[in-house]
């Protein structure tokens, strides 16, 4: 018995060492960015980011936020204007579609679901040229509404797939009992299914919001006016023509990361349950 406990302890210790090593390696780049962001440019160039001695300052954060041309503050506003509706719109439409796929039978159901999987597998770069011409003809090029439309359309496929799998794990007996009592499909969906699906909805919201907030490619292609740049474009344009102020760039990068980190921190308990919920039938 003692030898068995010793083996279990050694196994537990080895797993913890491996996990903590991976965690430290993952956080090392962030530590480097944080160190550079609070140091003057001269010290970063001469001493590097790994030295703890030297001067510390918040000037990089102030300059990154209030830069008159490429300030992160303006980028924050544009990113929120795009990310919030680009999360709510596809979530609402995809939730309805996912419930239909999960609970109802209709012609071409299987083929439509396969189409969703195909759309999910397509890289964004394949669609950028036709999307460019489509938005230009619709008068939505260089408009925040055009980018909202693009992100919402791309989010529909994977959100429908995700929520459909989660809805499949929900007990149908509750819905059948409500239907016997005279409840309609919409009443059941909004009053029963959605409240039970809160973990999945939180997971989807966190992932979709983060993807839209972190988008650089579509924003670069479909936005031309500097006053409409999102936060990722603003940070990229902080790079100087003749030299790179690493402290300024690091401060801008931290500003960009703060919002997704806050979203995951607030939705963490729901996020984990939603991610594993549809992998375990219960």
Buried (B, 14 or more C-beta within 10 A) or exposed (E): EEEEEEEEEEEEEEEEEEEEEEEEEEEEEEEBBBBBBBBBBEBBBEEEBEEEEBEEBEBBBEBBBEBEEBBBEBBBEBBBBBBBBBBBBBBEBBBBBBBBBBBEEEEEEEEBBEEBEEBBEEEEEEBBEEBBEBBEEEEBBBBBBBBBBBBBBBBBBBBBBBBBBBBBBBEEEEBEEBBEEEBEBEEBBEEBBBEBBEBBBBBBBBBBBBBBBBBEEBBBBBBEEEEBBBBBBBBBBBBEEEEEBBBBBBBBBBBBBEBBEEBBEEBEEBBEBBBEBBEEEE
